[in-house]
Amino acid sequence: MPATKPPYAVQIRQQMVELVKAARKPAELQRGFVCSAQSISTWVARAATDSGKPLRRRDVLTSAEREELARLCRENRQLKLERDILAKATAWFAGKGHKTSN
């Protein structure tokens, strides 16, 4: 399995975004830095979306919305797990109570 690279530091990402805003091309920056042109383009798009001015689609989530969505998904999984446990416990206790009345 290939090893994954650690994420680039926030400062590097911000610097690349600023350089692209200053009319440098991601492919040009790729040659001088360790980042790929695709990574730089992704950071620029994310920064634009976070600032409220998406470069492409209008339905792209901001970073804050992505974080909230991830939190809500985790919470939803936890609630479903708890509901399933309670349903099983209810069924077990209902079966126990029914058997003792015979």
Backbone as CSV, one residue per row, in Angstrom:
resi,resn,N_x,N_y,N_z,CA_x,CA_y,CA_z,C_x,C_y,C_z
1,MET,0.845,-1.172,0.000,0.000,0.000,0.000,0.895,1.242,0.000
2,PRO,0.634,2.212,-0.908,1.497,3.386,-0.963,1.305,4.278,0.263
3,ALA,2.399,4.848,0.689,2.340,5.740,1.843,1.709,7.058,1.419
4,THR,0.870,7.613,2.283,0.249,8.893,1.970,1.139,10.017,2.459
5,LYS,1.110,11.117,1.745,1.883,12.277,2.143,1.134,13.025,3.228
6,PRO,1.857,13.616,4.175,1.164,14.442,5.157,0.617,15.688,4.451
7,PRO,-0.450,16.275,4.961,-1.007,17.463,4.305,-0.016,18.621,4.351
8,TYR,-0.111,19.463,3.339,0.747,20.642,3.305,0.338,21.609,4.410
9,ALA,1.296,22.351,4.917,1.024,23.322,5.975,0.086,24.409,5.447
10,VAL,-0.710,24.948,6.342,-1.669,25.986,5.981,-0.950,27.178,5.352
11,GLN,0.221,27.519,5.865,0.969,28.657,5.353,1.366,28.445,3.888
12,ILE,1.762,27.222,3.544,2.140,26.924,2.161,0.917,27.052,1.257
13,ARG,-0.204,26.507,1.697,-1.426,26.598,0.886,-1.833,28.047,0.682
14,GLN,-1.793,28.850,1.746,-2.167,30.261,1.629,-1.209,31.011,0.699
15,GLN,0.082,30.691,0.801,1.065,31.345,-0.053,0.805,31.008,-1.524
16,MET,0.495,29.768,-1.812,0.216,29.368,-3.196,-1.030,30.079,-3.726
17,VAL,-2.066,30.180,-2.885,-3.300,30.868,-3.296,-2.995,32.329,-3.608
18,GLU,-2.215,32.973,-2.760,-1.863,34.378,-2.989,-1.047,34.550,-4.270
19,LEU,-0.137,33.624,-4.530,0.664,33.716,-5.750,-0.205,33.549,-7.000
20,VAL,-1.193,32.667,-6.937,-2.095,32.498,-8.078,-2.947,33.754,-8.262
21,LYS,-3.381,34.349,-7.151,-4.135,35.604,-7.242,-3.282,36.717,-7.855
22,ALA,-1.963,36.622,-7.677,-1.036,37.610,-8.228,-0.632,37.251,-9.653
23,ALA,-1.446,36.439,-10.326,-1.300,36.106,-11.756,-0.216,35.074,-12.064
24,ARG,0.175,34.276,-11.095,1.082,33.161,-11.389,0.233,31.939,-11.694
25,LYS,0.703,31.081,-12.554,-0.028,29.879,-12.943,0.383,28.700,-12.045
26,PRO,-0.590,27.821,-11.687,-0.251,26.653,-10.861,0.867,25.801,-11.467
27,ALA,0.869,25.627,-12.794,1.920,24.823,-13.429,3.284,25.474,-13.257
28,GLU,3.330,26.779,-13.287,4.580,27.521,-13.086,5.058,27.368,-11.641
29,LEU,4.126,27.457,-10.698,4.470,27.325,-9.278,4.914,25.906,-8.942
30,GLN,4.361,24.938,-9.646,4.712,23.535,-9.420,6.205,23.308,-9.603
31,ARG,6.776,23.975,-10.563,8.202,23.784,-10.836,9.090,24.344,-9.730
32,GLY,8.639,25.395,-9.055,9.463,26.018,-8.027,9.198,25.522,-6.624
33,PHE,8.091,24.821,-6.444,7.721,24.350,-5.113,7.448,22.852,-5.168
34,VAL,7.176,22.263,-4.023,6.957,20.815,-3.958,5.510,20.418,-4.210
35,CYS,4.625,21.378,-4.423,3.197,21.106,-4.607,2.888,20.817,-6.074
36,SER,1.905,19.965,-6.306,1.474,19.720,-7.680,0.549,20.840,-8.136
37,ALA,0.459,21.032,-9.444,-0.423,22.053,-10.004,-1.870,21.764,-9.626
38,GLN,-2.244,20.484,-9.588,-3.612,20.113,-9.215,-3.916,20.501,-7.774
39,SER,-2.968,20.262,-6.871,-3.161,20.650,-5.472,-3.351,22.158,-5.356
40,ILE,-2.519,22.910,-6.051,-2.603,24.370,-6.008,-3.961,24.836,-6.539
41,SER,-4.397,24.257,-7.651,-5.698,24.623,-8.218,-6.828,24.310,-7.243
42,THR,-6.725,23.187,-6.566,-7.737,22.803,-5.579,-7.769,23.804,-4.428
43,TRP,-6.605,24.225,-3.957,-6.542,25.193,-2.861,-7.132,26.533,-3.273
44,VAL,-6.872,26.938,-4.499,-7.406,28.206,-5.003,-8.933,28.132,-5.066
45,ALA,-9.450,27.024,-5.577,-10.907,26.848,-5.664,-11.538,26.829,-4.277
46,ARG,-10.902,26.136,-3.320,-11.423,26.063,-1.957,-11.418,27.450,-1.309
47,ALA,-10.351,28.213,-1.509,-10.265,29.560,-0.941,-11.349,30.456,-1.531
48,ALA,-11.606,30.323,-2.819,-12.658,31.116,-3.459,-14.025,30.741,-2.901
49,THR,-14.275,29.464,-2.729,-15.553,29.005,-2.178,-15.722,29.505,-0.754
50,ASP,-14.673,29.400,0.049,-14.749,29.849,1.441,-14.989,31.348,1.549
51,SER,-14.519,32.099,0.562,-14.724,33.552,0.579,-16.093,33.943,0.029
52,GLY,-16.864,32.949,-0.429,-18.201,33.231,-0.946,-18.247,33.491,-2.433
53,LYS,-17.137,33.272,-3.122,-17.070,33.506,-4.560,-16.528,32.270,-5.268
54,PRO,-17.324,31.195,-5.331,-16.814,29.971,-5.958,-16.438,30.195,-7.418
55,LEU,-15.354,29.554,-7.833,-14.868,29.698,-9.198,-15.723,28.934,-10.192
56,ARG,-16.263,27.829,-9.757,-16.991,26.950,-10.673,-18.454,26.878,-10.289
57,ARG,-18.829,25.795,-9.701,-20.226,25.538,-9.346,-20.644,26.358,-8.141
58,ARG,-21.915,26.645,-8.057,-22.463,27.409,-6.933,-22.842,26.511,-5.761
59,ASP,-22.953,25.201,-5.993,-23.410,24.294,-4.942,-22.267,23.628,-4.186
60,VAL,-21.080,24.207,-4.231,-19.920,23.652,-3.531,-19.977,24.091,-2.073
61,LEU,-19.701,23.166,-1.166,-19.727,23.473,0.267,-18.470,24.211,0.690
62,THR,-18.628,25.146,1.605,-17.460,25.808,2.184,-16.805,24.848,3.169
63,SER,-15.625,25.191,3.627,-14.924,24.338,4.603,-15.736,24.202,5.887
64,ALA,-16.333,25.291,6.328,-17.148,25.240,7.553,-18.355,24.326,7.350
65,GLU,-18.971,24.407,6.175,-20.124,23.543,5.896,-19.701,22.079,5.816
66,ARG,-18.529,21.814,5.250,-18.012,20.442,5.182,-17.779,19.888,6.580
67,GLU,-17.183,20.708,7.455,-16.927,20.272,8.830,-18.233,19.995,9.559
68,GLU,-19.228,20.877,9.373,-20.517,20.665,10.023,-21.197,19.413,9.491
69,LEU,-21.115,19.196,8.182,-21.708,17.998,7.591,-21.053,16.738,8.151
70,ALA,-19.735,16.741,8.276,-19.032,15.584,8.838,-19.457,15.353,10.290
71,ARG,-19.577,16.436,11.065,-20.006,16.311,12.458,-21.424,15.745,12.539
72,LEU,-22.304,16.247,11.702,-23.679,15.769,11.706,-23.775,14.306,11.273
73,CYS,-22.943,13.906,10.326,-22.930,12.493,9.905,-22.474,11.587,11.043
74,ARG,-21.431,12.016,11.774,-20.968,11.233,12.934,-22.071,11.141,13.985
75,GLU,-22.720,12.279,14.244,-23.795,12.299,15.230,-24.952,11.403,14.791
76,ASN,-25.279,11.425,13.525,-26.356,10.593,12.983,-26.032,9.111,13.147
77,ARG,-24.788,8.710,12.843,-24.372,7.312,13.024,-24.516,6.897,14.481
78,GLN,-24.086,7.774,15.395,-24.163,7.472,16.824,-25.619,7.310,17.268
79,LEU,-26.480,8.207,16.808,-27.898,8.126,17.186,-28.546,6.861,16.644
80,LYS,-28.205,6.469,15.425,-28.753,5.227,14.857,-28.294,4.023,15.660
81,LEU,-27.023,4.023,16.063,-26.493,2.929,16.874,-27.229,2.846,18.209
82,GLU,-27.419,3.996,18.849,-28.130,4.015,20.131,-29.576,3.566,19.963
83,ARG,-30.227,3.987,18.880,-31.610,3.571,18.613,-31.690,2.062,18.446
84,ASP,-30.741,1.486,17.693,-30.739,0.039,17.489,-30.534,-0.709,18.803
85,ILE,-29.645,-0.198,19.634,-29.405,-0.835,20.932,-30.670,-0.778,21.785
86,LEU,-31.323,0.373,21.806,-32.556,0.506,22.591,-33.665,-0.390,22.055
87,ALA,-33.762,-0.516,20.737,-34.785,-1.389,20.150,-34.539,-2.841,20.549
88,LYS,-33.286,-3.268,20.515,-32.956,-4.644,20.906,-33.218,-4.866,22.389
89,ALA,-32.870,-3.877,23.208,-33.106,-4.000,24.652,-34.605,-4.053,24.946
90,THR,-35.376,-3.239,24.248,-36.827,-3.243,24.435,-37.412,-4.594,24.058
91,ALA,-36.972,-5.127,22.933,-37.464,-6.439,22.493,-37.066,-7.518,23.498
92,TRP,-35.872,-7.453,24.016,-35.401,-8.451,24.986,-36.232,-8.375,26.259
93,PHE,-36.429,-7.135,26.774,-37.214,-6.997,27.999,-38.675,-7.378,27.772
94,ALA,-39.211,-7.070,26.605,-40.589,-7.450,26.314,-40.723,-8.972,26.267
95,GLY,-39.754,-9.662,25.726,-39.755,-11.111,25.692,-39.599,-11.712,27.061
96,LYS,-38.781,-11.119,27.900,-38.573,-11.601,29.280,-39.859,-11.446,30.091
97,GLY,-40.509,-10.302,29.980,-41.735,-10.030,30.731,-42.863,-10.938,30.300
98,HIS,-42.931,-11.228,29.028,-43.988,-12.068,28.492,-43.821,-13.523,28.980
99,LYS,-42.573,-13.990,29.049,-42.312,-15.365,29.473,-42.600,-15.567,30.965
100,THR,-42.365,-14.572,31.792,-42.560,-14.734,33.236,-44.034,-14.734,33.612
101,SER,-44.916,-14.210,32.756,-46.334,-14.172,33.102,-47.012,-15.515,32.825
102,ASN,-46.370,-16.450,32.160,-46.951,-17.767,31.867,-46.897,-18.680,33.030
